[in-house]
Amino acid sequence: PAKVQSALLEAMQERQVTIGKQTFRLPDPFLVLATQNPIESEGTYPLPEAQVDRFLFKVVITYPSFHEEMQVVERVTAEVPPEVQQVITGQELLRFQRIADSVYVDPRVMEYAVTLGHATRPGSGDGLKDLSKYVSYGASPRASVNLILGAKALALLRGREYALPEDVRDLAPEVLRHRLVLSYEALAQDVTPDQIVSRVLERLPPPRIHLGDPHGDTRASLETPRV
């Protein structure tokens, strides 16, 4: 319903909820998770584009592998179900977030992220012309911001204090797929957002990085790709 979506939008954007004339700040860390059923939509309300755009990632979960499904069956049917154990506190998570914020991002890595976002926008000077007929609205500036935020976290998980263009590339499908509004022509031809993103990544490979700079800068020198 519209009222529920409006309340969720306020929470996601403003980190607060309003009840009557009172406004309450939401605690940190704050996280919104949502699930979508790609097969059945009866009885559900589609999210507006403005709200979908506020989700950092859209992760597509396929069927589990044989081994994974065996683990699911074993756990669900066990005589004593496994207990969920806390692995991290809220304060520890906030500390990791601050560490991720400190990850270095070269300006040309940022340029690559912005270039990917612009490439999805029909009618813009940087949009890929052969894709414009399939995209009504491309990724918003939030996509570029979230590509960099995600790349910082991914670099940290990969044991680095600096982000590489490959971090941006590897997260591009998750960051971009839900931000593309496809045209009727794309829907008629069964063109998917993932196919659009794959084409963009093919046309715009990540800049090459030469590690081991002679001046000792491990943050590397970059070469911007030529399209």
KEMAR-906574 format. One record per residue: residue number from 1; chain; z negated, x, y of N, C-alpha, C in turn. Coordinates in steps of 0.1 Angstrom, whole numbers. Atoms other than C-alpha are relative to their C-alpha. Layout:
+-----+----+-------+-------+-------+-------+-------+-------+-------+-------+-------+
!   i ! ch !  n.zz !  n.xx !  n.yy ! ca.zz ! ca.xx ! ca.yy !  c.zz !  c.xx !  c.yy !
+-----+----+-------+-------+-------+-------+-------+-------+-------+-------+-------+
! NUM !  A !     Z !     X !     Y !     Z !     X !     Y !     Z !     X !     Y !
...
+-----+----+-------+-------+-------+-------+-------+-------+-------+-------+-------+
***
This chain:
+-----+----+-------+-------+-------+-------+-------+-------+-------+-------+-------+
!   i ! ch !  n.zz !  n.xx !  n.yy ! ca.zz ! ca.xx ! ca.yy !  c.zz !  c.xx !  c.yy !
+-----+----+-------+-------+-------+-------+-------+-------+-------+-------+-------+
!   1 !  A !     0 !     8 !   -12 !     0 !     0 !     0 !     0 !     9 !    13 !
!   2 !  A !    -1 !    -8 !   -13 !     6 !    11 !    36 !   -13 !     5 !     5 !
!   3 !  A !    13 !    -4 !    -5 !   -31 !    12 !    45 !    -5 !    12 !    -7 !
!   4 !  A !     5 !   -11 !     9 !   -39 !    35 !    16 !     8 !    12 !     4 !
!   5 !  A !    -9 !   -12 !    -4 !    -9 !    58 !    25 !    -4 !     5 !    14 !
!   6 !  A !     4 !    -5 !   -13 !   -20 !    59 !    61 !   -13 !     8 !     0 !
!   7 !  A !    13 !    -7 !     2 !   -56 !    69 !    51 !     3 !    14 !    -6 !
!   8 !  A !    -3 !   -13 !     6 !   -42 !    96 !    28 !     7 !     9 !     9 !
!   9 !  A !    -7 !    -9 !   -10 !   -19 !   109 !    55 !    -9 !     6 !    10 !
!  10 !  A !    10 !    -6 !   -10 !   -48 !   113 !    79 !    -8 !    11 !    -7 !
!  11 !  A !     8 !   -10 !     7 !   -68 !   131 !    53 !     7 !    13 !    -2 !
!  12 !  A !    -8 !   -12 !     3 !   -40 !   155 !    44 !     3 !     8 !    13 !
!  13 !  A !    -5 !    -6 !   -12 !   -29 !   162 !    80 !   -12 !     4 !     9 !
!  14 !  A !    11 !    -3 !    -9 !   -62 !   160 !   100 !   -12 !     5 !    -6 !
!  15 !  A !    12 !    -4 !     7 !   -87 !   168 !    73 !   -12 !    -9 !     4 !
!  16 !  A !    11 !    10 !    -4 !  -107 !   137 !    83 !     4 !   -14 !    -5 !
!  17 !  A !    -2 !    14 !     3 !  -111 !   100 !    74 !    -7 !    -8 !    10 !
!  18 !  A !     6 !     9 !   -10 !  -117 !    72 !    98 !    -3 !   -14 !    -7 !
!  19 !  A !     5 !    13 !     5 !  -137 !    41 !    88 !    -5 !    -8 !    11 !
!  20 !  A !     3 !     8 !   -12 !  -138 !    15 !   115 !     1 !     9 !    12 !
!  21 !  A !     1 !    -8 !   -12 !  -149 !    34 !   146 !    -6 !    14 !    -2 !
!  22 !  A !     7 !   -13 !     3 !  -164 !    64 !   128 !    10 !     9 !    -7 !
!  23 !  A !    -9 !   -10 !     6 !  -145 !    96 !   119 !    -9 !    10 !    -7 !
!  24 !  A !     8 !   -10 !     8 !  -158 !   119 !    91 !     9 !    12 !    -3 !
!  25 !  A !    -7 !   -12 !     4 !  -147 !   155 !    86 !    -1 !     2 !   -14 !
!  26 !  A !     0 !    -3 !    14 !  -137 !   164 !    51 !    -5 !    14 !    -2 !
!  27 !  A !     5 !   -13 !     3 !  -155 !   194 !    35 !    11 !    10 !    -5 !
!  28 !  A !    -8 !   -10 !     6 !  -139 !   227 !    26 !    -6 !     6 !   -12 !
!  29 !  A !   -14 !     1 !     1 !  -123 !   235 !     3 !     4 !   -14 !    -3 !
!  30 !  A !    -6 !    13 !     2 !  -101 !   204 !     4 !    13 !     1 !    -6 !
!  31 !  A !   -12 !    -1 !     8 !   -73 !   197 !   -20 !     4 !   -14 !    -4 !
!  32 !  A !    -6 !    13 !     4 !   -50 !   167 !   -27 !     9 !     3 !   -11 !
!  33 !  A !    -9 !    -1 !    11 !   -34 !   164 !   -61 !     6 !   -14 !    -3 !
!  34 !  A !    -6 !    13 !     4 !    -9 !   136 !   -70 !     9 !     2 !   -11 !
!  35 !  A !    -9 !     0 !    12 !    11 !   128 !  -101 !    11 !   -10 !     2 !
!  36 !  A !   -11 !    10 !     0 !    45 !   111 !  -104 !     5 !    -1 !   -14 !
!  37 !  A !    -7 !     3 !    13 !    61 !    95 !  -134 !    15 !    -1 !     3 !
!  38 !  A !   -14 !     0 !    -4 !    98 !   104 !  -132 !     8 !   -11 !    -7 !
!  39 !  A !    -7 !    10 !     8 !   107 !    76 !  -157 !    -3 !   -14 !     5 !
!  40 !  A !     4 !    14 !    -3 !    88 !    45 !  -147 !    -6 !    -1 !    14 !
!  41 !  A !     5 !     1 !   -14 !    82 !    34 !  -111 !    -5 !   -15 !     3 !
!  42 !  A !     4 !    13 !    -2 !    74 !    -3 !  -116 !   -15 !    -1 !     4 !
!  43 !  A !    14 !     1 !    -4 !    42 !   -13 !   -98 !    -5 !    11 !     9 !
!  44 !  A !     4 !   -11 !    -8 !    41 !    18 !   -77 !     6 !    -1 !    14 !
!  45 !  A !    -5 !     0 !   -14 !    47 !    25 !   -40 !     6 !    14 !     3 !
!  46 !  A !    -6 !   -13 !    -3 !    71 !    53 !   -30 !    -7 !     6 !    12 !
!  47 !  A !     6 !    -7 !   -11 !    56 !    79 !    -7 !    11 !     3 !    11 !
!  48 !  A !    -9 !    -3 !   -10 !    73 !    83 !    27 !     3 !    15 !     1 !
!  49 !  A !    -4 !   -14 !    -1 !    91 !   115 !    34 !   -10 !     9 !     8 !
!  50 !  A !    10 !    -7 !    -8 !    65 !   125 !    61 !   -12 !     4 !    -8 !
!  51 !  A !    12 !    -3 !     8 !    37 !   123 !    35 !     4 !    10 !   -11 !
!  52 !  A !    -5 !   -10 !    11 !    57 !   141 !     7 !     0 !    14 !     6 !
!  53 !  A !    -2 !   -13 !    -7 !    64 !   169 !    32 !   -14 !     7 !     1 !
!  54 !  A !    13 !    -7 !    -2 !    26 !   176 !    34 !    -5 !     6 !   -13 !
!  55 !  A !     4 !    -6 !    12 !    23 !   186 !    -2 !     6 !    14 !    -1 !
!  56 !  A !    -4 !   -14 !     0 !    25 !   224 !    -6 !    11 !     2 !   -11 !
!  57 !  A !    -9 !    -2 !    12 !    42 !   223 !   -41 !     3 !   -13 !    -6 !
!  58 !  A !    -2 !    10 !    10 !    59 !   199 !   -64 !     4 !     8 !   -13 !
!  59 !  A !    -1 !    -7 !    13 !    55 !   213 !   -99 !     5 !    -9 !   -11 !
!  60 !  A !    -6 !     9 !    11 !    77 !   198 !  -127 !    -6 !     5 !   -13 !
!  61 !  A !     6 !    -3 !    12 !    58 !   197 !  -159 !     8 !    -7 !   -12 !
!  62 !  A !    -8 !     5 !    12 !    79 !   194 !  -191 !    -9 !    -3 !   -12 !
!  63 !  A !     8 !     2 !    12 !    69 !   186 !  -226 !    -7 !    13 !    -4 !
!  64 !  A !     6 !   -12 !     4 !    44 !   211 !  -240 !     7 !     6 !   -12 !
!  65 !  A !    -6 !    -7 !    12 !    55 !   237 !  -266 !    -8 !    -5 !   -12 !
!  66 !  A !     7 !     4 !    12 !    45 !   232 !  -302 !   -14 !     6 !     0 !
!  67 !  A !    13 !    -6 !     0 !    16 !   256 !  -299 !    -9 !    -7 !    10 !
!  68 !  A !     8 !     7 !   -10 !     4 !   239 !  -267 !    -4 !   -14 !    -5 !
!  69 !  A !     3 !    13 !     5 !     6 !   205 !  -283 !   -10 !     0 !   -11 !
!  70 !  A !    10 !    -1 !    11 !   -13 !   217 !  -313 !   -14 !     2 !     6 !
!  71 !  A !    13 !    -2 !    -7 !   -41 !   228 !  -289 !    -5 !   -13 !     5 !
!  72 !  A !     4 !    13 !    -6 !   -41 !   194 !  -272 !    -6 !    -9 !   -11 !
!  73 !  A !     4 !     8 !    11 !   -44 !   176 !  -306 !   -13 !     5 !    -5 !
!  74 !  A !    13 !    -5 !     5 !   -72 !   199 !  -318 !   -11 !    -3 !     9 !
!  75 !  A !    11 !     3 !   -10 !   -92 !   194 !  -286 !    -4 !   -15 !     1 !
!  76 !  A !     3 !    14 !    -2 !   -88 !   157 !  -283 !    -6 !    -6 !   -12 !
!  77 !  A !     5 !     6 !    12 !   -95 !   149 !  -319 !   -12 !     7 !    -6 !
!  78 !  A !    11 !    -8 !     5 !  -124 !   174 !  -323 !   -12 !    -9 !    -1 !
!  79 !  A !    12 !     8 !     2 !  -157 !   159 !  -335 !    -9 !     2 !    13 !
!  80 !  A !     7 !    -2 !   -13 !  -174 !   175 !  -304 !    10 !     5 !    10 !
!  81 !  A !    -9 !    -5 !   -11 !  -151 !   176 !  -274 !    -5 !    11 !     8 !
!  82 !  A !     5 !   -11 !    -8 !  -152 !   208 !  -255 !    -5 !    -4 !    14 !
!  83 !  A !     6 !     3 !   -13 !  -173 !   208 !  -223 !     7 !     8 !    11 !
!  84 !  A !    -6 !    -7 !   -11 !  -157 !   217 !  -190 !   -11 !     8 !     7 !
!  85 !  A !    10 !    -9 !    -6 !  -174 !   247 !  -175 !     6 !     4 !    14 !
!  86 !  A !    -3 !    -5 !   -13 !  -174 !   257 !  -139 !     4 !    15 !     0 !
!  87 !  A !    -4 !   -13 !     0 !  -155 !   289 !  -133 !     0 !     7 !    14 !
!  88 !  A !     0 !    -5 !   -14 !  -157 !   293 !   -95 !    -7 !   -10 !     9 !
!  89 !  A !     6 !     9 !    -9 !  -177 !   279 !   -67 !     9 !    -3 !    12 !
!  90 !  A !    -8 !     2 !   -12 !  -163 !   264 !   -35 !     0 !    11 !    10 !
!  91 !  A !     1 !   -11 !   -10 !  -176 !   293 !   -14 !     9 !    12 !    -5 !
!  92 !  A !    -8 !   -11 !     6 !  -159 !   318 !   -38 !    15 !    -3 !     2 !
!  93 !  A !   -14 !     3 !    -2 !  -126 !   299 !   -35 !     4 !     2 !    14 !
!  94 !  A !    -3 !    -2 !   -14 !  -128 !   300 !     3 !     1 !    15 !     3 !
!  95 !  A !    -1 !   -15 !    -2 !  -134 !   338 !     1 !    14 !     5 !    -5 !
!  96 !  A !   -14 !    -4 !     5 !  -102 !   342 !   -21 !    11 !    -5 !    10 !
!  97 !  A !    -9 !     4 !   -10 !   -84 !   321 !     5 !     1 !     9 !    12 !
!  98 !  A !     0 !    -9 !   -12 !   -94 !   344 !    33 !     7 !    13 !    -4 !
!  99 !  A !    -7 !   -12 !     4 !   -83 !   374 !    12 !    15 !    -2 !    -1 !
! 100 !  A !   -14 !     3 !     1 !   -49 !   357 !     6 !     6 !     0 !    14 !
! 101 !  A !    -5 !     1 !   -14 !   -46 !   351 !    44 !     3 !    14 !     5 !
! 102 !  A !    -1 !   -14 !    -5 !   -49 !   389 !    49 !    12 !     7 !    -6 !
! 103 !  A !   -11 !    -6 !     6 !   -19 !   397 !    27 !    11 !     3 !    10 !
! 104 !  A !   -10 !    -3 !   -10 !     7 !   415 !    47 !    14 !    -6 !    -3 !
! 105 !  A !   -13 !     5 !     1 !    41 !   399 !    53 !     9 !     6 !    10 !
! 106 !  A !   -10 !    -6 !   -10 !    70 !   419 !    68 !     8 !   -11 !     7 !
! 107 !  A !    -8 !    10 !    -7 !    89 !   400 !    95 !    13 !    -4 !    -7 !
! 108 !  A !   -12 !     3 !     6 !   120 !   402 !    75 !    -2 !    -8 !   -13 !
! 109 !  A !     3 !     9 !    11 !   103 !   385 !    45 !    -1 !   -14 !     6 !
! 110 !  A !     0 !    13 !    -6 !    95 !   357 !    69 !    14 !    -5 !     4 !
! 111 !  A !   -14 !     4 !    -4 !   131 !   357 !    81 !     7 !    -5 !   -13 !
! 112 !  A !    -6 !     5 !    13 !   142 !   353 !    44 !    -5 !   -15 !    -3 !
! 113 !  A !     5 !    13 !     2 !   119 !   323 !    41 !     6 !   -11 !     9 !
! 114 !  A !    -6 !     9 !    -9 !   132 !   307 !    72 !    15 !    -3 !    -3 !
! 115 !  A !   -14 !     1 !     3 !   168 !   314 !    62 !     2 !   -10 !   -12 !
! 116 !  A !    -1 !     9 !    11 !   162 !   295 !    29 !    -1 !   -15 !     5 !
! 117 !  A !     2 !    13 !    -5 !   149 !   265 !    48 !    12 !    -5 !     8 !
! 118 !  A !   -11 !     3 !    -8 !   177 !   265 !    73 !    13 !    -3 !    -9 !
! 119 !  A !   -12 !     2 !     8 !   203 !   267 !    45 !     1 !   -14 !    -6 !
! 120 !  A !     0 !    13 !     6 !   193 !   233 !    32 !     3 !   -11 !    10 !
! 121 !  A !    -1 !    10 !   -10 !   198 !   215 !    65 !    15 !    -2 !     4 !
! 122 !  A !   -14 !     3 !    -4 !   232 !   198 !    69 !     1 !    -1 !    15 !
! 123 !  A !    -3 !     1 !   -15 !   247 !   200 !   104 !    -6 !    12 !     8 !
! 124 !  A !     5 !   -11 !    -8 !   227 !   231 !   114 !    10 !    12 !    -2 !
! 125 !  A !    -9 !   -11 !     1 !   245 !   263 !   121 !    -2 !     9 !   -12 !
! 126 !  A !     2 !    -8 !    11 !   229 !   280 !    92 !     1 !    -7 !   -14 !
! 127 !  A !     0 !     8 !    12 !   233 !   252 !    66 !    12 !     4 !    -8 !
! 128 !  A !   -11 !    -2 !     9 !   255 !   258 !    36 !    10 !   -12 !     0 !
! 129 !  A !    -9 !    12 !    -2 !   286 !   237 !    43 !     4 !    -7 !   -13 !
! 130 !  A !    -4 !     6 !    12 !   295 !   231 !     7 !   -11 !    -9 !    -6 !
! 131 !  A !    11 !     8 !     5 !   261 !   215 !     1 !    -3 !   -12 !    10 !
! 132 !  A !     4 !    10 !   -10 !   260 !   193 !    33 !     3 !   -14 !    -5 !
! 133 !  A !    -3 !    14 !     4 !   276 !   163 !    16 !   -10 !    -6 !   -10 !
! 134 !  A !    10 !     4 !     9 !   248 !   162 !    -9 !   -14 !    -2 !     6 !
! 135 !  A !    14 !     0 !    -6 !   218 !   165 !    15 !     1 !    -8 !    13 !
! 136 !  A !     1 !     7 !   -13 !   210 !   139 !    41 !   -10 !     6 !     9 !
! 137 !  A !    10 !    -7 !    -8 !   179 !   157 !    53 !    -5 !    12 !    -7 !
! 138 !  A !     4 !   -12 !     7 !   170 !   193 !    45 !   -15 !     2 !     2 !
! 139 !  A !    15 !    -3 !     0 !   136 !   210 !    43 !    -4 !     2 !    15 !
! 140 !  A !     6 !    -1 !   -14 !   114 !   208 !    74 !    -6 !    14 !     2 !
! 141 !  A !     7 !   -13 !    -2 !    97 !   238 !    91 !   -12 !     2 !    -8 !
! 142 !  A !    11 !    -1 !     9 !    67 !   231 !    69 !     4 !     8 !   -13 !
! 143 !  A !    -5 !    -7 !    12 !    88 !   245 !    40 !    -1 !    15 !     2 !
! 144 !  A !     0 !   -15 !    -3 !    92 !   279 !    57 !   -15 !     5 !     1 !
! 145 !  A !    15 !    -4 !    -1 !    54 !   280 !    65 !    -6 !     1 !   -14 !
! 146 !  A !     6 !     0 !    13 !    45 !   271 !    29 !     6 !    10 !    -9 !
! 147 !  A !    -5 !   -11 !     8 !    69 !   296 !    14 !    -7 !    13 !     2 !
! 148 !  A !     8 !   -12 !    -3 !    50 !   323 !    32 !   -14 !    -1 !    -5 !
! 149 !  A !    14 !     2 !     5 !    16 !   309 !    24 !    -1 !     2 !   -15 !
! 150 !  A !    -1 !    -1 !    15 !    26 !   306 !   -13 !     3 !    14 !    -4 !
! 151 !  A !    -3 !   -14 !     4 !    41 !   341 !   -13 !   -12 !     9 !     2 !
! 152 !  A !    12 !    -8 !    -1 !     9 !   355 !     0 !   -10 !    -1 !   -12 !
! 153 !  A !     9 !     3 !    11 !   -12 !   339 !   -27 !     6 !     6 !   -13 !
! 154 !  A !    -6 !    -5 !    12 !    14 !   349 !   -54 !    -1 !    15 !     0 !
! 155 !  A !     1 !   -14 !    -1 !    14 !   385 !   -42 !   -13 !     5 !    -4 !
! 156 !  A !    13 !    -3 !     3 !   -23 !   386 !   -45 !    -3 !    -1 !   -15 !
! 157 !  A !     1 !     2 !    15 !   -21 !   372 !   -81 !     7 !    11 !    -7 !
! 158 !  A !    -8 !   -11 !     7 !     4 !   399 !   -89 !    -5 !    14 !     4 !
! 159 !  A !     7 !   -13 !    -2 !   -20 !   426 !   -77 !     5 !     8 !    12 !
! 160 !  A !    -5 !    -7 !   -12 !    -4 !   434 !   -43 !    -7 !    -5 !    12 !
! 161 !  A !     6 !     4 !   -13 !   -17 !   434 !    -7 !    11 !    -3 !     9 !
! 162 !  A !   -12 !     3 !    -8 !    18 !   427 !     6 !     9 !    -9 !    -8 !
! 163 !  A !    -9 !     9 !     6 !    43 !   400 !    -1 !    14 !     6 !     0 !
! 164 !  A !   -14 !    -4 !     1 !    79 !   407 !   -13 !     9 !   -12 !     1 !
! 165 !  A !    -9 !    11 !     0 !   110 !   386 !    -9 !     1 !    -7 !   -14 !
! 166 !  A !    -1 !     6 !    13 !   109 !   380 !   -47 !   -12 !   -11 !    -1 !
! 167 !  A !    10 !    10 !     1 !    76 !   361 !   -42 !     5 !   -13 !     7 !
! 168 !  A !    -6 !    12 !    -7 !    94 !   338 !   -17 !    10 !    -7 !   -10 !
! 169 !  A !   -10 !     5 !     9 !   123 !   334 !   -41 !    -6 !    -8 !   -12 !
! 170 !  A !     6 !     6 !    12 !   101 !   326 !   -71 !    -7 !   -13 !     2 !
! 171 !  A !     6 !    13 !    -4 !    83 !   298 !   -53 !     9 !   -10 !     6 !
! 172 !  A !    -9 !     9 !    -8 !   113 !   283 !   -36 !     2 !   -13 !    -7 !
! 173 !  A !    -1 !    14 !     6 !   119 !   255 !   -62 !   -12 !    -9 !     2 !
! 174 !  A !    12 !     9 !    -2 !    83 !   243 !   -60 !    -2 !    -4 !    14 !
! 175 !  A !     3 !     3 !   -14 !    82 !   244 !   -22 !    11 !    -9 !     5 !
! 176 !  A !   -11 !     6 !    -7 !   117 !   230 !   -15 !     4 !   -13 !    -7 !
! 177 !  A !    -6 !    11 !     7 !   125 !   204 !   -42 !    -4 !   -14 !     5 !
! 178 !  A !     5 !    14 !    -4 !   104 !   175 !   -29 !     3 !    -2 !    15 !
! 179 !  A !    -3 !     1 !   -14 !   115 !   182 !     7 !    14 !    -4 !     3 !
! 180 !  A !   -14 !     3 !    -2 !   152 !   175 !     2 !     2 !   -15 !    -2 !
! 181 !  A !    -4 !    14 !     1 !   164 !   140 !     9 !    15 !     0 !    -4 !
! 182 !  A !   -14 !    -1 !     4 !   197 !   136 !   -11 !     8 !   -12 !     5 !
! 183 !  A !    -9 !    11 !    -5 !   227 !   116 !     0 !     4 !    -9 !   -11 !
! 184 !  A !    -5 !     9 !    10 !   242 !    87 !   -18 !    10 !     6 !    -9 !
! 185 !  A !   -10 !    -7 !     8 !   270 !   109 !   -30 !    -7 !     9 !   -10 !
! 186 !  A !     7 !    -8 !     9 !   245 !   133 !   -46 !    -6 !    -9 !   -11 !
! 187 !  A !     6 !     9 !    10 !   227 !   104 !   -63 !    11 !    -6 !   -10 !
! 188 !  A !   -11 !     5 !     9 !   260 !    90 !   -76 !     5 !    10 !   -10 !
! 189 !  A !    -5 !   -10 !     9 !   270 !   123 !   -91 !   -11 !     7 !    -7 !
! 190 !  A !    12 !    -6 !     7 !   235 !   130 !  -105 !    -3 !    14 !     4 !
! 191 !  A !     4 !   -14 !    -6 !   230 !   161 !   -83 !   -15 !    -1 !     3 !
! 192 !  A !    14 !     0 !    -1 !   194 !   170 !   -84 !    -5 !    10 !    11 !
! 193 !  A !     5 !    -9 !   -10 !   172 !   188 !   -57 !     0 !    15 !    -6 !
! 194 !  A !     1 !   -13 !     6 !   167 !   217 !   -82 !    14 !     7 !     0 !
! 195 !  A !   -13 !    -6 !     0 !   205 !   222 !   -84 !     4 !     5 !    14 !
! 196 !  A !    -3 !    -5 !   -14 !   207 !   224 !   -46 !    -8 !    13 !     3 !
! 197 !  A !     8 !   -12 !    -2 !   179 !   249 !   -45 !     6 !    12 !    -7 !
! 198 !  A !    -6 !   -11 !     8 !   195 !   270 !   -72 !    12 !     5 !     7 !
! 199 !  A !   -12 !    -5 !    -7 !   228 !   271 !   -53 !    -4 !     8 !    13 !
! 200 !  A !     5 !    -8 !   -12 !   209 !   282 !   -21 !    -4 !    14 !    -4 !
! 201 !  A !     5 !   -13 !     4 !   192 !   310 !   -40 !    11 !     9 !    -5 !
! 202 !  A !   -12 !    -8 !     4 !   225 !   321 !   -55 !     7 !     6 !    12 !
! 203 !  A !    -8 !    -4 !   -12 !   241 !   323 !   -21 !    -8 !     9 !     9 !
! 204 !  A !     8 !    -8 !    -9 !   211 !   339 !    -4 !   -10 !     8 !    -9 !
! 205 !  A !     9 !    -8 !     8 !   196 !   365 !   -27 !   -11 !     7 !     9 !
! 206 !  A !    11 !    -7 !    -8 !   163 !   382 !   -16 !     4 !    13 !     6 !
! 207 !  A !    -4 !   -13 !    -6 !   166 !   412 !     7 !    -5 !    11 !   -10 !
! 208 !  A !     4 !   -11 !     8 !   164 !   445 !   -12 !   -11 !     8 !     7 !
! 209 !  A !    11 !    -7 !    -6 !   133 !   465 !    -8 !    -1 !    14 !    -7 !
! 210 !  A !     2 !   -14 !     5 !   129 !   503 !   -12 !   -14 !     4 !     2 !
! 211 !  A !    14 !    -4 !     0 !    94 !   512 !   -22 !    -1 !    15 !     2 !
! 212 !  A !     2 !   -14 !    -2 !    80 !   546 !   -14 !     7 !     5 !    13 !
! 213 !  A !    -5 !    -4 !   -13 !    89 !   549 !    23 !    -4 !    15 !     3 !
! 214 !  A !     3 !   -14 !    -3 !    91 !   586 !    34 !   -12 !     2 !     9 !
! 215 !  A !    12 !    -1 !    -9 !    64 !   579 !    60 !   -13 !    -5 !    -7 !
! 216 !  A !    12 !     4 !     7 !    40 !   567 !    33 !    -3 !   -15 !     1 !
! 217 !  A !     3 !    14 !    -2 !    43 !   530 !    42 !     4 !    -8 !   -13 !
! 218 !  A !    -2 !     7 !    13 !    39 !   511 !     9 !     5 !   -14 !     3 !
! 219 !  A !    -5 !    14 !    -3 !    49 !   479 !    27 !    15 !    -1 !     0 !
! 220 !  A !   -14 !    -1 !     3 !    85 !   490 !    23 !     9 !    -2 !    11 !
! 221 !  A !   -11 !     3 !    -9 !   117 !   489 !    42 !     9 !   -10 !    -6 !
! 222 !  A !    -8 !    11 !     6 !   140 !   460 !    38 !    14 !     1 !     5 !
! 223 !  A !   -14 !     2 !    -3 !   177 !   453 !    38 !     3 !   -14 !     0 !
! 224 !  A !    -3 !    14 !     0 !   187 !   419 !    49 !    13 !    -3 !    -7 !
! 225 !  A !   -12 !     3 !     8 !   213 !   403 !    25 !    11 !    -5 !     9 !
! 226 !  A !   -12 !     6 !    -7 !   248 !   396 !    37 !     6 !   -11 !    -8 !
! 227 !  A !    -5 !    12 !     7 !   262 !   362 !    29 !    15 !     0 !     1 !
+-----+----+-------+-------+-------+-------+-------+-------+-------+-------+-------+
***
